[in-house]
Every structure is written in C-alpha cells, then in structure tokens.
Amino acid sequence: MLISGLSGSGKSVALAALEDSGYYCVDNLPPQLITPLVEQTRASGQLRVAVAVDARSAESLADVPSLLQDLRACCEVHALYLDCATDTLVQRFSETRRRHPLTSRITAQQAGNPAAARGEGYANALVEAIELERELLRPVAEIGLHLDTSQMKASQLRDWIKQTVRVQASQMVVLFESFAFKRGVPLDADYVFDVRMLPNPHY
C-alpha cells in the first residue's frame, strides 16, 4: 500500500495503524526504492508492505503511477492520498509547534525580498509551504483513494484505516457518515442525502 498526502494530514497515524494491522511500514522512502523493497520483503515472506512518500521526493513522484502499474503485475497494490484543508493544517502545525518540511525552502526564496527581510513576508511562509507541497504532490494525488482528514481526529483516522484494510479489495465499501451543516458538507462525500425529516434519536 502506498500512502501519500500533505504534511499534517495524518500519514504518520495511517502508517502506525497499518503497522498495528501487520504491515511492514517504511516512511519517506524515495520512489525508486519501492520496487527493490517489495522484492526483498516478498522474498523474506512479508506480503503486506506499506510505504509513505512525501514532497521531499518531488523529483521522482511523476514516476510513481507507472511504477505502481508495473507492481500490479505481481502484487495487489492500493494507494491512499490524505488531503486536508489549508486552514486546518495551519492550526495543526500551530498546536504541535512543528515546522513544515518545506518551510525552509519558502523562507530561502523570501530571503532576497526586502519586505521579507523586515519580517513582513514570513507570516505566510507556512501557508505557502502547504500550497507548494500540494502542487508537488499532484502526480500522486489522484492515483488511488482520496481521503480528506480535515474533520477527522487521529483516533478516527486510525479506526478508519484499520477497518479499511480488513475489507477485501474485491468488495464494495459503503461508508455512511452523519454531519452538521454548520460545519460544512464532508469534502470526500460522493452522495449527500437530506434526512432531517427523520426523528432524531438524541432528542
């Protein structure tokens, strides 16, 4: 299974959940090493492997779709892309006090800007880093299942991952989710039904 997505969207949580489910997990593996890893783990008898790739391997991400297609000749391959709203990511980075992995690239680009030198341009460095990462990950964003984690807690994502890997690939997965309109419609919804005419069991 290939895991990709924006920093702060839950890749580490997803990998931990897969590891708990018996997967051999490798984080931040350069795409060109995926095939050798799969071959080595299969030879050793480990048939379930999960690999996370991120924007730091941007120069190789364009090759990932064809790489996965080649692997499908010998393996069952799944891909999961974790997305998240920019404002939610900003809040998460603020809460954890962690730097975005691409922030240093943005601040380096701003270094020659007189406004940035006065400190005026650094306020938006995190937002710019997130949008840059979103663009760099475009080659892998649409090759598999797309999950928006903006409204998900870490425990909810962990449970979702564990439940999903239990389901055989040949089976259809139907997820029913209730939501509050004041928080917006879930971005990953395929169908939305208004069932407000039904009695609410909580009142």
N, C-alpha and C positions, 0 to 999 in steps of 0.2 A: 504494500500500500504506500502511495506517495502522499505526503502531507505538505501542503504549501499554504501560504497566506501572509497577511500583514503582521508585522511585529506587534504584539499585544492582543492579537485576535484569539489566541488560545492554542498555538501549536504545541507548546510545552505540555499543556494539560492534555491535549489529544494524544501525544506520544506516551505520556505516563499512563493514560487509560489503556492504550494498546499494549504497553508493556505488561500491565496487570492482566491483560487478556491472553498473554502468552506469546506476544510478538517480540522478535528481536529488533530493537529500535536503534537507529542512528540519527543523530541530529546534525543539521548543517553539513550534509555530505555533498561534495561537488558532484553535479550530474554525471560527469564522465566516469565516476567511480561506482555508479549504481549497478551497472551490469556485472562488473567483477565481484561486487559484494553479493549479489543474488546468486551467482555461480558458486561462490565459496560457501555460502550458507546452505544452499541446496546439497552440495557435496557432503556437508557435515550433518545433514539430516534435519536442519532447521528450515521448515517450509513456510513459515509465516514471518515476513520481514516488513518493517515499516521504516520509511526514510523521510526525513524532513529536509526540504530545500528552501532557501530564502534568497532575498535580493542580493546578498553578498556574492552569489554565484551568477550574477546577471548576465555575464558574457556567455554563459553556457545554457541559459534557460530556453533559448529558442530551439535547442536540440531535444528538449525533454519530450515533446509529443511523439516524435519519430522513435525516440529511444523506448518509450513505453509500448509503442506499437510493435516494435521488434520483440520485446519481452513477452508480449501476449502470445507469441508463437509457442512458448514453452511454459508460461505461467499464467495464473489468474491474477490480473492486475486491476487495482482500483486506485482512484485518485480523489483526494478531498482538498478543496480550497476553502480556507477560512477567511471570510471577509468581515469588516466591521466599519461602522460609521466613523468618520474622522473625529467628530467631537467626543465620541465615546473613547476612542483611542487616546486622545489628549488627556481626558480625565483619568484613564487607567495609568498612563505614564506619570501623571502628576501624583497619583496616590501611591505608586510604588517607588517614586523618586529614581527611576531608572532612565538612562539615556537611550534614545532611539539609535539603532546601529548605523543609520545614515546621517545622523545629526552632524557629525564631524565633517562630512562631505559638504553639507549645506553651509556650515559656518566658514569652511575654507573658501567656498565660492563667494561668500559675502565679505571676505576679509579685505578685498580691494575696494569695497564700496564705502565712501566717506560717511554715509548715514549709518552703515553697519558699524563702522569704527567708533561712532559715538554711542553705540548701543541700541540704536533705533531699529535695526534690522534683525536682531537676534530673537525678538519676541515671537516671530512667526517661523523660526527655524524648525520647530517640531512639526508644525502643520506642513511645511514644505517638504520635510523628510518623509512624512507619511504619503503625500501625493507623489513624490518621486518613487517611493517603493511601490505604490500602486501601479505606476506606469511600467516599472521594471519587471513586475510580476505578470504583466499582461499575457505573455506567451503560455503561462500555466494556469491562468485564471479560469479558463473555460474547458479544460480537458477532462473534467470529472464532476463529481458532486460539489455544488456550491452552497456553502452554509454561512449565513450571516449570524454572528455571535453578539451583535450589539445589545440585545435584550437578554442574553444568557449569562448566568453566573457560572463560575468554574465548575461547581458541582453538577449543574445541569448539562454542561458540555461533556463532562466526564461520563455521566449516565447515558447521554445520547450516543457517544462513541461506543461504549460497551454494549449497548443494545443493538446498534447497527452492525457491529462485527459478528454478532450471533446469527444474523439473518443470512441465509444463503443468497448468493448473487443472482440466482435464477428466480427468486421470489420478489414480488412487488411489495414495496414498503409504502404504507399509507400512514402518515402522521397527522393526528388531529390535535389542534392547539387552540386554546381559548386565549383571548387577548382583550385589552381595554382600548377602545377607540381613542381615548385621550392620550395614549402612548404611541399611537400610530399603528397602521397595519404592518404585520411582520413582512420584512422585505423579501424573504425567501418563500412566501406563500404562492402556490400555484392557483388555488381557488380560495375565495373568501365568501362565506355564507353569513347573511344576517339572520340570526336566530333569536333576536330579542323578544320574539313573541312567545318563546318557551318559558315556562316557570323557572325562576332562579332558585335552586335548592339551598342557597346560602341566606335567603331572606324569608 
